[in-house]
Amino acid sequence: MTATPSTIRVLHTADWHIGRTLHLKRRYDESEQFLAWLINTIHHESIDVLLVAGDIFDSSSPSSRAQQIYYSFLMQVAKSRCRHVVIIAGNHDSPTLIDAPKEILKILDVTVVGCKPESAEDSVIVLKNAQGQPELIVCAIPYLRDSDIRKVSANESIEDKDHNLVAGVREYYAEVTAVARQQRAALGNHIPIVGMGHLYAAGGQVTEGDGVRELYIGSLGRITADIFAQDLHYVALGHLHIAQEVSQLAHIRYSGSPIPMGFGEASHTKSVCIVEFTGTQPAIAKRDIPVFQHLARINGDLPHIKAELNALIATKRSVWVEVTYDSPVIISHLTDEIDRLVKGSQIEVLVVKTTQPNTHGIRRMTSAETLETLTEDEVFTRLLRASSVAEEQHAELMHAYKEIVKSLYEHDAQAE
């Protein structure tokens, strides 16, 4: 007897980055407002399953307030009509911190996968409906670190290392999917399979200042869409902050971050994905997320900057602004001039930059630009130029530098 296809509604989100700062401004309020909106959306959209595809926190050592926001949200979800929550760790998260309350969270129907499980079977989660019948199979694969998937060989070249790393990622995804396929054969072919992952897929779109760290040094962009088996009916990805499909495949996508990570995303509309399954057929839609803190970028000469700032002041909204002064005319007190203009308004100019070069060919830093406003790569690139390192050596040195930075992040995560 063939089972009657049931309907299940799934919400896919990722990259919350609770605890993030933007030019020294804490963003807890935005995170709390987003999660309050998410609870309301779960109710109004009749969501049965919530999938969170990594980077819950912005740091592997989140503050007590960041954790309070996270756990308070999970308690609210437990009181909602949503039956299940599945959360995987991202590269910003501490795997052990995400896993620590695993057994307690099970009571709330929250499944967390922080560390790579010892067995592929433990990455496959069968979710049941209110009648106790299987309704969805989830392949929950967290961010995979070097130590999780790659065996080190003697005299291994950089190319060998990159190849082995990509091969290891592919192998684990294949193992987990094979287990899910077996589970489905035993439980019923009417049950959809959803994949979850946190990685960079080839061709993915990123923006300046979005905080996305390169996951697989040297092999970045070699993880192609064919890593996801054809019998995955939807793939919920995290890591890239712009909502997008992978290789123009509508059922494989990044939900994007719920708030702009940097000024490069100031004009982007943020959203979550809602997938309604009738049997194994997915109907995919997006729901736009409100703007909780407006960001704006202004680029031009001083008259243009003043006109744009006056227009923002007239909106009477709270706006954080990045100003780039682009003019051959040197203004010695540019920051003071801008501060006087916005004083007493709801406009906060968080950073002022200028395109005028200094004697080393590096952008002049204003008093508003600090190390916190720059990425690791930008700092290293500036040092290379300031030290007059030959351009042809930059690529090799940057590769080595990224290896060091990546190992430090992974060491911090493993030390948790």
C-alpha positions in Angstrom: 0.0 0.0 0.0 1.5 3.4 -1.0 1.7 6.0 1.7 -0.3 9.2 1.1 2.1 12.1 0.6 2.1 14.4 3.6 2.9 18.1 3.6 5.8 19.4 5.7 7.1 23.0 5.9 10.8 23.7 6.5 12.5 27.0 7.2 16.2 27.3 6.3 18.4 30.0 7.8 22.1 30.4 8.6 24.9 32.7 9.5 23.4 34.5 12.5 26.8 35.5 13.8 25.4 36.4 17.2 27.9 38.7 18.9 29.3 40.3 15.8 30.6 43.9 15.8 30.7 46.4 13.0 33.4 49.0 13.5 33.2 48.5 17.3 29.4 48.7 17.3 27.8 45.6 19.1 24.9 44.1 17.2 23.1 42.2 19.9 19.9 44.2 19.4 19.8 43.3 15.7 20.2 39.6 16.6 17.4 39.7 19.2 15.1 41.5 16.8 15.8 39.0 14.0 15.1 36.0 16.3 11.9 37.6 17.5 10.8 38.1 13.9 11.8 34.4 13.2 9.6 33.2 16.0 6.7 35.1 14.6 7.5 33.8 11.1 7.5 30.2 12.4 4.0 30.8 13.8 2.5 32.6 10.8 4.1 30.3 8.2 3.2 27.1 10.1 6.8 25.9 10.1 7.3 22.3 11.1 11.1 22.1 10.9 13.7 24.8 11.4 17.2 24.2 9.9 20.1 26.4 10.9 23.1 25.8 8.7 26.0 27.0 10.8 27.8 30.1 12.2 25.4 30.6 15.1 28.0 32.8 16.8 30.5 35.1 15.4 33.3 33.7 17.6 34.3 30.3 18.9 34.2 32.0 22.4 30.9 33.8 22.4 30.0 36.1 25.2 27.5 35.2 27.9 25.0 37.6 26.3 25.4 35.9 22.9 24.7 32.5 24.4 21.8 33.9 26.4 20.2 35.2 23.1 20.7 31.8 21.5 19.3 29.6 24.3 16.4 32.0 24.9 15.5 31.6 21.3 15.6 27.8 21.5 13.3 27.9 24.5 10.8 30.0 22.5 10.9 27.6 19.6 10.2 24.7 21.9 7.0 26.5 22.9 6.0 27.1 19.3 4.2 24.8 16.8 7.6 23.9 15.2 8.3 20.2 15.8 12.0 20.0 15.2 15.1 22.2 15.0 18.4 20.9 13.5 21.5 23.0 13.9 25.0 22.4 12.5 28.2 24.2 13.5 29.9 26.6 11.1 33.6 27.6 10.8 33.1 30.5 13.3 31.5 28.2 15.9 33.2 26.1 18.5 32.1 22.6 17.7 32.3 21.5 21.3 30.3 24.4 22.6 27.6 23.7 20.1 27.6 20.0 21.1 27.9 20.5 24.8 24.1 20.7 25.6 23.2 18.1 23.0 21.4 15.7 25.4 19.5 18.5 27.1 18.4 20.0 23.8 17.0 16.7 22.6 14.3 17.1 25.2 13.3 20.3 23.3 13.4 18.4 20.0 16.5 20.3 19.1 19.3 18.3 17.4 22.8 19.9 17.2 25.8 18.6 15.3 28.9 20.5 16.2 31.8 18.1 15.8 32.0 15.7 12.9 30.4 12.5 14.2 32.6 9.4 14.5 30.2 7.6 12.2 28.4 8.8 9.1 25.2 7.3 10.6 25.3 9.9 13.3 25.0 12.7 10.7 21.7 11.2 9.5 18.7 12.4 11.4 15.2 10.9 11.0 12.5 13.4 12.0 9.0 12.2 13.0 5.6 13.8 12.8 3.1 14.2 15.6 1.9 10.7 15.1 5.4 9.3 15.4 5.8 8.5 11.7 9.0 9.4 9.9 8.5 12.6 7.8 11.9 13.9 6.9 15.5 12.6 6.7 18.2 15.2 7.3 21.9 14.8 6.4 23.4 17.2 9.0 27.0 17.9 8.1 28.8 20.6 10.1 31.8 22.5 8.8 34.6 20.0 8.2 38.1 20.9 9.4 41.4 19.6 8.0 41.8 17.3 11.0 38.3 15.8 10.4 38.8 14.7 6.8 42.4 14.8 5.7 45.3 12.4 6.4 48.7 14.0 6.3 51.3 12.3 4.1 55.1 12.7 4.1 56.5 15.1 1.5 52.9 16.3 0.7 52.9 19.2 -1.7 50.4 22.1 -1.5 48.6 20.7 -4.6 48.5 17.2 -2.9 47.1 18.7 0.2 44.4 20.7 -1.6 43.4 17.6 -3.6 43.2 15.4 -0.6 41.2 18.0 1.3 38.6 18.3 -1.4 38.5 14.5 -1.8 37.9 14.1 1.9 35.0 16.5 1.9 33.5 14.7 -1.1 34.0 11.3 0.5 32.2 12.3 3.7 29.3 13.8 2.0 28.9 10.7 -0.1 29.1 8.4 3.0 26.4 10.4 4.8 24.1 10.5 1.7 24.5 6.8 1.2 23.3 6.2 4.8 20.3 8.5 4.2 19.5 6.6 1.0 19.5 3.3 2.9 17.3 4.8 5.7 14.8 6.0 3.1 14.6 2.7 1.4 13.8 1.1 4.7 11.3 3.7 5.9 9.6 4.6 2.6 10.4 6.3 -0.7 7.8 9.0 0.0 10.1 10.6 2.6 12.2 13.5 1.4 15.9 13.8 2.1 17.4 17.2 3.0 21.1 17.9 3.1 22.8 20.5 5.3 26.3 21.8 5.0 28.6 24.7 5.8 31.1 25.3 3.0 32.0 27.4 0.0 30.6 26.0 -3.2 32.1 26.9 -6.5 31.0 30.2 -8.0 29.5 31.5 -4.8 29.0 35.2 -4.5 30.7 37.2 -1.7 31.0 40.9 -0.9 33.7 43.1 0.4 33.8 43.2 4.2 31.3 40.4 4.7 33.6 38.5 7.1 33.5 35.3 5.1 36.8 33.4 5.8 38.1 31.2 3.1 37.4 27.7 4.3 39.6 25.5 2.1 42.8 27.3 1.4 44.0 26.8 -2.1 41.1 24.6 -3.0 38.5 27.4 -2.5 36.0 27.2 -5.3 36.7 23.5 -6.1 33.7 22.2 -4.1 31.2 21.9 -7.0 27.5 21.2 -6.9 28.0 17.6 -7.9 29.1 16.9 -4.3 25.4 16.9 -3.5 23.7 13.7 -4.6 20.8 13.9 -7.0 18.5 12.2 -4.6 18.8 15.1 -2.1 15.5 16.9 -2.5 16.8 20.1 -0.9 20.2 21.3 0.3 20.4 24.0 3.0 23.8 25.6 3.0 25.5 28.1 5.2 28.7 30.2 5.0 28.0 32.7 2.2 26.1 35.8 3.4 24.3 36.5 0.1 21.2 34.5 -0.5 21.8 32.5 -3.7 21.4 29.3 -5.6 24.4 27.0 -6.3 25.1 26.4 -10.0 21.6 27.7 -10.9 20.0 24.7 -9.1 17.0 26.0 -7.2 17.0 23.2 -4.6 20.6 23.8 -3.5 21.0 27.2 -1.9 22.4 29.5 0.7 19.8 31.3 2.8 22.3 34.1 3.4 22.8 36.0 6.7 19.8 37.6 8.4 21.6 41.0 8.9 24.2 42.7 6.7 27.7 41.6 7.9 29.3 44.7 6.5 28.7 47.9 4.4 29.2 45.8 1.3 25.8 44.3 2.0 24.1 47.6 2.8 21.8 47.4 -0.2 21.0 43.7 0.0 17.6 42.4 0.9 18.0 39.6 3.5 15.7 36.6 3.6 15.0 33.1 4.8 14.0 30.1 2.7 10.8 28.3 3.2 10.5 24.8 1.6 7.1 23.0 1.5 7.3 19.4 0.7 4.3 17.4 -0.6 5.9 14.0 -0.7 9.3 14.6 -2.1 8.4 17.6 -4.3 9.8 20.9 -2.8 8.1 24.2 -3.4 10.7 26.9 -2.5 10.0 30.5 -1.5 11.8 33.3 0.2 10.5 35.6 3.0 12.2 39.0 3.2 13.6 39.9 6.6 13.0 43.5 7.9 15.9 45.9 8.2 16.7 46.3 11.9 19.6 48.6 11.5 20.1 50.7 8.3 23.5 50.8 6.8 24.7 53.2 4.0 27.8 53.8 1.9 28.7 57.2 0.6 31.5 57.7 -1.9 32.5 61.0 -3.5 33.8 64.5 -3.0 32.8 66.7 0.0 29.8 68.4 -1.6 28.4 64.9 -2.6 29.1 63.5 0.9 27.3 66.4 2.6 24.3 66.1 0.3 24.0 62.4 0.9 24.4 62.8 4.7 21.7 65.6 4.8 19.4 63.3 2.8 19.9 60.5 5.4 19.4 63.0 8.3 16.1 64.0 6.7 14.8 60.4 7.0 15.0 60.6 10.8 16.1 57.0 10.9 19.0 55.4 12.7 21.7 54.8 10.0 25.3 53.7 10.3 27.4 55.1 7.5 30.7 54.4 5.8 32.2 57.4 4.0 34.8 57.2 1.4 36.3 60.6 0.3 37.2 60.4 -3.3 38.7 63.7 -4.6 42.1 65.1 -5.4 41.4 68.0 -3.1 43.1 67.4 0.3 41.0 68.2 3.3 43.0 68.1 6.5 40.0 67.9 8.9 37.7 65.7 7.0 36.5 63.7 9.9 35.8 66.8 12.0 33.8 68.3 9.1 31.7 65.2 8.9 31.2 64.9 12.6 29.9 68.5 12.8 27.4 67.8 10.1 25.8 64.7 11.7 26.0 66.0 15.3 22.6 65.7 17.0 21.1 63.4 14.4 20.5 59.7 14.3 23.3 59.3 11.8 26.5 57.7 13.0 29.5 57.7 10.7 31.4 54.6 11.8 34.3 54.9 9.4 35.8 57.6 7.1 38.2 56.5 4.4 40.1 58.3 1.6 41.3 57.1 -1.7 44.3 59.4 -1.6 47.5 57.3 -1.5 50.3 57.9 0.9 54.0 57.5 0.1 53.7 53.7 0.2 50.7 53.5 -2.1 48.5 52.5 0.7 45.2 54.3 1.5 45.6 56.9 4.2 43.9 55.7 7.4 41.8 58.2 9.2 41.2 58.3 12.9 38.0 56.3 12.4 39.9 53.4 10.6 41.4 50.8 13.0 42.7 47.3 12.8 39.2 46.2 13.8 37.8 47.7 10.5 40.2 45.6 8.4 40.2 41.9 7.5 43.3 39.8 8.1 44.0 39.7 4.4 43.8 43.5 4.0 46.3 44.0 6.8 48.7 41.5 5.3 48.3 42.9 1.8 49.1 46.4 3.1 52.2 45.1 4.9 53.4 43.4 1.7 53.1 46.7 -0.3 54.5 48.8 2.5 57.6 46.5 2.6 58.0 46.8 -1.2 57.6 43.0 -1.7 57.6 42.1 -5.4 54.1 41.6 -6.8 55.1 38.2 -8.2 55.8 36.9 -4.6 52.4 38.1 -3.2 50.4 35.0 -4.2 52.8 32.5 -2.6 53.2 34.6 0.6 49.4 35.1 0.9 48.8 31.4 0.5 51.3 30.7 3.4 49.7 33.4 5.5 46.2 32.0 5.0 47.5 28.6 6.1 48.8 30.1 9.3 45.6 32.0 10.0 43.4 29.0 9.3 45.5 26.8 11.6 45.2 29.3 14.4 41.4 29.4 14.1 41.2 25.6 14.1 43.5 25.4 17.1 41.3 27.8 19.0 38.2 25.8 18.1 39.8 22.5 19.1 41.0 24.0 22.4 37.4 24.8 23.4 
